[in-house]
């Protein structure tokens, strides 16, 4: 009798979106920016991993569940960080001038490396950041915050995004990385263009050129700064690795930081749970930071991975070389997580997880906490200038970012400390009076704004106008 060979099992097909859920949910445009939670709810009906579009013609899969996110973030044997595996980019399906490419393309830094190469590049970062003294950092942020608040306090109104949350991380970056003042305008323009996808290819080139200039300068004149410490590290970073490590650190230290500050201030100024005692201590601020990191993380969708081979996960086929984007925001708000699981703990994924988790969580939290505490201490009667539901969020697949944060408050006197010769001191330095210098203030308004508006004001500030 001839035996019949067994029929090999057929892997389950990818989940089919139910009616009302598009084949590829767009993660760009004002509709998604206004209510990303609604998009995540629709996508969850598809399954733990759902098809999305990051920009026109750029498909990806979004990982939505908390446990599913950890599966990808910790699954180093199955999921690679190396974008050179991205098949749609390699074969030209996704063009190099796509607005999301600068945020996803390969760079020789720790973010996009695996294994031993990742450990080498990350070691240089962690060891160099460890040399930053927390007390020194706190004092610098505190004094920088005072300088910025002094500029708009007498007016009784401000856009806390453009005049405060966006500027403070840039001052800190200049100080920590030994960045000369005349590089500031180029760095602002380059980084803002990459995050918003506004002429992103040109912005990426500008950023790389500026940082190469900084690396060249520090090779010749090293100092007591993170850039110089990275160069001196036993990892022996090349100039190319230095440039792209600085791209990584600047990107992680500016855009997410400003969003954490602004989103926390928004919550504190709009949620009755935090009302009545905003200036009474650090507890409300710490609670607000935790809640924002759970519900509105400053980087909402990122941590891109690429399956090293086809795999089936919970009935969904994960194709080799197809980008898997981890939704840190959707994972943190996974309905399977109960309120009891969130209360009082910091197990959120805002800092990612696994070997590529954020190496600067402590400094990032410290900067945000000091910035928020100082603002509320100096302006305890600050209020939103518009209803919270009228605040506008900036479009983009990766970040959770306000376009403006207009507030009003009783006009306040500036701090009675020594004056700063702002025209001669470079941003990031500390004057003889003990206060950090800052370029001249632009005029801020209490109304909404656009990304182009704030970046224009920043450039004017760096130029001294």
N, C-alpha and C positions, 0 to 999 in steps of 0.2 A: 504494500500500500504506500502510495506516495504521500508524504506529509506536506501539508500546505504551510509555507512559511508565515510566521505571524506578521500581521500588518503593523508597521511602526506607528507609534502614536503620533498624532498630528498636534503640534502645539496650538494652544488656544489663539484665536485671532485677536488683533487689537480691539480694545473696547470701541464700540460705535457710539458716537455722541447721540444722546436722545434728542427728540424734537425740541426745537427752541435753543439748542446749544450749537453754535457754529462749529464747523469742522476744525477750524483753527481760530481760537479766540484771540483777537488782537490785544496786545498788551501795550499799545501806544495810543496817543490821541487823547483829547480832553475827556471823553466819556469814561475811559478806563481810569484816568487820573482822578476823576471826581468821585468814583465809587469802585475801587478795586475789589472790595469785599464782595460785591455783587457778582463780579466776574469769577471770583474764587468759588462762590456758591454754585454757579452754573457749571464750572469745570469739575467740581467734586461729583456731580451726577455722572460724569464720564468714567471716573475711577480714580485711583491714587496717583496716576500719571496721565496728564491730558495734553492734547495737541494745542499749541498756541503759535502765534506769529509775533516775533519780537519787533519787527519792522516790516514794511511791505516786501514780500518775497523772501523772508527769513523765517522758516519754520523751526520750531523747537518743541520739546516736551517739557511740561512744567510738573515738578514733583510737589504734591499738595499736602500730604499727610506728615505728621510729626515723626512717627516711626519710619515712614518711607524716606523722609529726608535724612534721617540718621543712617539708614541703610546705604544710601548713596554716599553721604559724606564720609562714612567710615569704611566703605567697600573698596579699598585700594586695589584689590586683586581684579575687580571687575570694571571699575570706573577710573578713568585717567583724567588728569587735569590738562593734558597737553593739547592745545587747540590745533596742532598740526594734524591731528586725527579727524578734524572737522571736514567731512567729505564734501559738503555743499560749498564750502569756501575753496577747497583744493581744486574742485572741478569747474569752478566759475559760476555755479548756480547762484551763489551769493557773491555779488561783485565786491571788490575791495573798497569801493567808495560807499558801501552801505553804511548808514549812520551808526549801526551798532558794532561794526567791526573793530574800531579802536578799543572798545571795552571788552572784546572777546578774542582778539588776535593774539597769536603767540608773542611773548616777550621773554627774553632770558632773565626771568626773575622767579622768586619763590612761588608766586601765585600759580604759575603755569608749569611747574616742574613736579616730577614724581620721584619717589625713592631717594637714592643717595644724593642726587643733584638737588632735590628739594631740601634735604637736611643741610647740605652745605650752604645754600643760599639763605635759607631761613635762619641758620645759626648766626650768620653775619648780622642779620636784622635784630634778632633777639638779644645778642650780646651787646650790640651798639645801643639799643634802646635801654638796656639795663643800666647803662652809664648815666642816664638822665636822672638826676636826683628829684624825687617827688616833691620835696619841700621847695626846691628851687622852681620847679614847674608851677606849683600852686601859686607861689609869690608872683611869678611872671604873668600868669593868667589873671590874677587878681588886679595887678597894676594895669595891665592892658585893658581889662574890662572898665576900670575906672576912667582911663583915658577916653575910651569910646563913649561911655555914658556922659562924661563931661561935655561932649560935643553936642548932644541933642537934649540933655536935661533941661536947659533953659527954655526950649521951644514948646514944651508941653505936649508934643506929639512926635512920633517917629515911625519908621518902618523897621521893626526890630530884626527883620531878616537882612535887608540891605545895609543898615547902619550898625549892626551888632553881630548877629549870628554868623553871617558870611565873612565878616572881616576878622573877627577874633582868631579863628583857626589859621588864617593867612599870616597874621602877626606871629603866632606861635611857631608856624612852620619856618618863617624867615629867621626867627631867633634860634631855633633848635638846629637848623640845617646850615646856618652860616650863609644865608642867601643875601647877596648885596641888594640894595634897594632898587637899583635900576633894572634888575631882572623881574621885579614884581609884576609889571604890566603884562609881560609876555606869558608868565606862568598863569596869571589869572585868566587871560584870554584862551590859552591852550586848554587848561583843565575844564573850564566852563563849557567850551565847545565840545569836548569829548563826552561829558556827561549828558549834555542835552542833544547831542547829535546835530549840532548846527555847524555845517561845513566841517564835519568831524575829521576828515582826512587831512585837511589843512591845519586844523587845530592840533592834531597828533604830531604833525611835522614840526610845528612851532614849539610844542612842549619838549620834544626830544632835542631840538637844536638848543633851546635855552638851558636844559639840564646838562647837555654836553659841555656848554660853556662853563657851567658851575663846576663840573667835574674837572675840567682843565684848570680852572682857577685854583681849586683845592689841591690838585696834584702839585701845583707850584707853591701854594701858601696854605698848608694845612692849619687847622685851628682846633679849638675845643668845641667841636660840634659833631652832630651825627654823621654828616657827610664825610668828614675826615676820619671818624672812627670806623666807618664802613670800609674806607680805603685801606686802613691799617690792619684790618682783621686778617687772621690767618687763612680765611677762605680765598684771599687774593682775587677779589673781583676785578674783572677786566673793565675797561671804560664802558663798553656796551652793557655789561651787567650792572655797572654802577648807575648808568642813565635809567635803565628800566627798573632797577630797584627803587630809585628815587621817584619814578612815575608811580610805582605801587604805593610807596609811603605817602606821597603827596595826595594821591587820589583817596587813600584810606583816611588821611588825616584832615582833609578839608571838606569835601562834599558830605560824607556821612556825618562828620562832626557838626557841621552847621545844621544839618537836618535834625540831629538829636537835640541840639540846643533849641531850635525853633519849635519843633514838635512838642517838646516838654513845656516850653513857655505857653504854647497854645493850649495844652491840656490844663495847666495850672490856672490860666486866665478864663477858662470856659467851663470847667467842671466844678459843680457846687461842693463836691467832696473835698476839694482842696481850698475852698474859700474861707475867708475869715481869719486865716493865720499864715498868710503867705510869707511874712517876714519873721515868723516866730521860731525859726530853727531849721535844721537840715532835713528833718523827717519828711515833711511834705514834698520837698524837692527829690529826695531819694525815692519816695513812693512814685512820684511822677516819672522819674527816669525809668524805673522798673516797668511801669505800665506802658510807656511808649515803646520800650524795647520788646515787650510782649505783643502789643497790638498794632503799633505803627513803626516798626523798625526802620531806621533811616535808609538802609539798603534793603528793599523788599524782595527782590527777585534777582539772584545772582548765583554764586558758587557753581559755575558751569562745569559739568563733567561730560566725558565721552565714553560710552561703553566700548571696551576693547574687543568685544565680539557680540554677536546677536545673543540676546537673553530674553527669557520670558519672566516677567515679574508680576504676580497677582493677576494673571490673565492679559497683561499688556506686553506686546513685543517691543523691546528696547533695541533699536537697530545700532549696529556698530557705526561709530563715527557721527551719530546724530546727537546734537547737543541736548543734554539734560540740564535744565535750569531749575535750581532748588528755590522754591518760593518760601523764603524764611518767614514772610508775613502770613501766608496761608498755613504753614506748619504750626506757627505759634498760636493761630486761632482755630486749629483743628477741633471740630466739635467733640471728638473723643476725649479731649483733655477737659477735665472738670475745673470749675472755679477753684476748688480746694487744691488742685494740683498747682495752680498758678500763684495763689496767694502767698506772699512772703518768700518766694524762691526765685532763683535766677537761672533756671534751667531752660530759658528761652534760647532760640537759635539765632538771635540778632547778631551774635559774633561768629556765626557758623559753628562747626564742630569737627571733630576728627583732626587729622594732621595739619589741615589748612585753616584751623580756627585763627581768629585774629590774635596776633602776638602783642597787641598794644591795648588790650581791654582796660587795664588799670589806668594808664594815662588818659585814654579817651573818656572814660567815665569821670575822672577827676576834672578834666577840662570842662566838660559839660556841667558838672555839679557846681563848680566855682562860678562859671559864667551865669548860670541861672540864679544861684544864691545872691551873687553880687547885684544883679539887675533888680531883684525883688527887694533887696535890702536898701538900695539907693532910691528906688521908686516904688514904695510899698502900695501906693494907690493907683498903680497902672491898670488900665482896662483896655479890652479890645475896642477898636474904633468902629468895627462893623460886627454884626451878628456872626457867630462862629461858622454857621452854615454858608455864609457868603465868602469865606476865605477860599482862594483859588489854589489848586494844586498843580504843579508843573507836570506836563506830560512826560512820559518816558517809561520804558519797561523795567528799569532797574531800581530806581530810587523812589522814596516816598518823601516828597519835597514840596513845601509851600512856595508859592510865587511871591508872596509878601505877607507880612505880619504887622498890619497897621495898629497902633495903640495910641491912647491919649493918657495924660496924667497931669497933675498939678505941676506947673513949671518949677523946677528945682534948681538950687544954686549948685555950682560946680564944687568939687572937692578943693579945700584950701591948701593944696600942696604946691610945690614949686613949679614954675612954668618950664616948658620944654622948648628948646630951640628946634622947632620941627623942620625948618628948611635945611638945617645943616646936619642934623642927626639922621642916621639911616634907620629905616623901619627894622625893628627887631633888636635895636641897641637900647641900652638903658642910660639915661642922661645922668649928669652929676646930681640932679635933684632927686634921683632915685625912681623916676617914672619912665616907662617905655615911650620912645618917640612914636609918633604916628603922623602920616601925611595929612594935609589940610582936609577938613570935612567938606563933603558935598552937601547940598541941601536935600533933605529927605522929606517925603510927604507921608501923610497918613492913609493915602489911598492905596489901591492895588498897584501892581507893577508887573512888568514882564522881565524875563531873563535878560533880554537885551538891555533893558533899562538899568538893571543892577550891575551888570558887567561893565556897562558904559560908565556908571558912577565910580566903580572900582578903578577902572583905568584912569579916569580923571584924577582920582585920589592919588594913585601911584605917581602920576605925572606932576603932582603938586598944584593942580589947578583949583 
